[in-house]
Amino acid sequence: MSPAVRFAAGVSWANDAAQTVVVHAPRQAVYYLTGEEMVVWDWLALGYPPQRVARLLAVLRACPLPEAQACLAEMLRTWLASGLLEHAGG
Protein backbone atom coordinates (compact mmCIF):
# COMPACT_ATOMS: atom_id res chain seq x y z
CA MET A 1 0.00 0.00 0.00
CA SER A 2 1.12 3.54 -0.66
CA PRO A 3 2.72 5.52 2.14
CA ALA A 4 0.97 8.39 3.86
CA VAL A 5 0.73 11.53 1.76
CA ARG A 6 -0.08 15.17 2.38
CA PHE A 7 -1.10 18.07 0.20
CA ALA A 8 1.84 20.01 -1.18
CA ALA A 9 2.43 23.63 -0.20
CA GLY A 10 0.63 26.02 -2.50
CA VAL A 11 -2.13 23.58 -3.42
CA SER A 12 -5.72 24.76 -2.93
CA TRP A 13 -9.02 23.40 -4.14
CA ALA A 14 -12.73 24.04 -4.33
CA ASN A 15 -15.60 21.60 -4.84
CA ASP A 16 -18.87 21.89 -6.65
CA ALA A 17 -21.39 19.20 -7.47
CA ALA A 18 -19.59 18.06 -10.62
CA GLN A 19 -15.87 18.48 -9.96
CA THR A 20 -13.03 19.49 -7.70
CA VAL A 21 -10.86 22.26 -9.08
CA VAL A 22 -7.30 21.95 -7.75
CA VAL A 23 -4.90 24.86 -8.17
CA HIS A 24 -1.16 24.45 -7.73
CA ALA A 25 -0.24 28.13 -7.41
CA PRO A 26 3.58 27.76 -7.46
CA ARG A 27 3.38 25.83 -10.76
CA GLN A 28 0.48 27.94 -12.06
CA ALA A 29 -1.36 24.74 -12.92
CA VAL A 30 -5.05 23.85 -12.65
CA TYR A 31 -6.44 20.31 -12.44
CA TYR A 32 -10.07 19.23 -12.73
CA LEU A 33 -10.99 16.09 -10.81
CA THR A 34 -14.23 14.23 -11.46
CA GLY A 35 -15.73 10.89 -10.56
CA GLU A 36 -13.60 8.57 -8.46
CA GLU A 37 -10.66 11.00 -8.44
CA MET A 38 -12.89 13.68 -6.94
CA VAL A 39 -14.12 11.33 -4.23
CA VAL A 40 -10.62 10.07 -3.37
CA TRP A 41 -9.31 13.66 -3.16
CA ASP A 42 -12.13 14.52 -0.74
CA TRP A 43 -11.38 11.49 1.43
CA LEU A 44 -7.72 12.50 1.59
CA ALA A 45 -8.79 16.06 2.46
CA LEU A 46 -10.79 14.61 5.35
CA GLY A 47 -7.55 13.09 6.63
CA TYR A 48 -8.36 9.47 5.84
CA PRO A 49 -5.21 7.32 5.56
CA PRO A 50 -4.59 5.55 2.24
CA GLN A 51 -5.58 2.17 3.71
CA ARG A 52 -9.04 3.47 4.64
CA VAL A 53 -9.41 5.23 1.29
CA ALA A 54 -8.62 1.96 -0.51
CA ARG A 55 -11.30 0.11 1.47
CA LEU A 56 -13.87 2.81 0.69
CA LEU A 57 -12.85 2.84 -2.96
CA ALA A 58 -13.39 -0.93 -3.13
CA VAL A 59 -16.94 -0.43 -1.92
CA LEU A 60 -17.52 2.49 -4.30
CA ARG A 61 -16.23 0.50 -7.30
CA ALA A 62 -17.75 -2.81 -6.12
CA CYS A 63 -14.39 -4.47 -6.72
CA PRO A 64 -11.88 -6.54 -4.76
CA LEU A 65 -9.61 -4.64 -2.37
CA PRO A 66 -6.42 -5.36 -4.38
CA GLU A 67 -7.99 -3.78 -7.46
CA ALA A 68 -8.99 -0.69 -5.46
CA GLN A 69 -5.51 -0.50 -3.94
CA ALA A 70 -3.95 -0.55 -7.42
CA CYS A 71 -6.33 2.17 -8.62
CA LEU A 72 -5.56 4.32 -5.57
CA ALA A 73 -1.82 3.77 -5.95
CA GLU A 74 -2.01 5.00 -9.55
CA MET A 75 -3.93 8.13 -8.49
CA LEU A 76 -1.40 8.86 -5.76
CA ARG A 77 1.53 8.32 -8.15
CA THR A 78 -0.04 10.74 -10.63
CA TRP A 79 -0.68 13.39 -7.98
CA LEU A 80 2.78 12.95 -6.45
CA ALA A 81 4.38 13.31 -9.91
CA SER A 82 2.36 16.46 -10.62
CA GLY A 83 3.37 17.99 -7.30
CA LEU A 84 -0.14 18.08 -5.84
CA LEU A 85 0.84 15.67 -3.07
CA GLU A 86 4.05 14.86 -1.28
CA HIS A 87 5.10 12.03 0.99
CA ALA A 88 4.12 12.79 4.56
CA GLY A 89 7.67 12.16 5.70
CA GLY A 90 8.95 15.10 3.66
N, C-alpha and C positions, 0 to 999 in steps of 0.2 A: 504494500500500500504506500501511497505517496506520503512524504513527510508533511508536517504541519507547515502551512503557508500563512502569509499575511499580505495585506494590501500594500503595494509600494507607495512610497512618498509621492505626493503630487497626483494621486489617482482619486478622482471623485466620480460619483454616479448619481443618477436620478432614475426613478422608475415611473412608468405609466402602465396602463393595462396591457399594452402590446409589446413593450420592450424595456430594456434597461440600457440607458445611454451612459457609457463609461468614457470619461475624459482623462487622458494622461497628459496633464498640462506641461510637464517638462519636455515631453516629446512632441507636443502639439498634435496629438493623435486622438481620434474619436472612434469608439467601437460601439456597435449596436448588437446587443445580445437578445435573442428571442428563444422561445421554447425551453428546452431542457437547460441550455446555457444560462438563461435568465434565472431559472429556478435555482440552479446550483450556485450561481453568484449570490443570490439572496440568502441561501443557507450559509454560505461562507460569511456573509456580512452579519448574520446573526451569531457568528462565533462557533458554529458547529464544526467539530473536527472532521477531517477527511473520512475517517472510518464511519462516522454517523451519516455523512452526506452520501457515501456509497450505499449504505443500507437503504436510505430514503430513495435514492435514485433507482435502486433495484425494484422497489415497490412502484414507483412512478412509471417505470418502463415495463413492468411485469416481466422481468428477466432474472436470470440467476445472478447472485451476488458477484461472481467473478467477471461476468460481462459488464455489470455496472461499474465495478472497480476499474476495468480497462477503459471504459468510456470516461470516467472521472479523471483517470490518470492522463488521458489525452487532453482533456480540457485544461487541466492544471499545467501540463507541459506547454501548451499553446500560450496560456496566460503568463507563465513564467518567462517564456521566450520573448513575448511582446513587452515585458516589463510591467505588466499590470499587477503581478504578484511577485513576491520574493519568498525565499525560504525563511521560516520563522527564526531560525538560528542566526540569520544575518546575511 
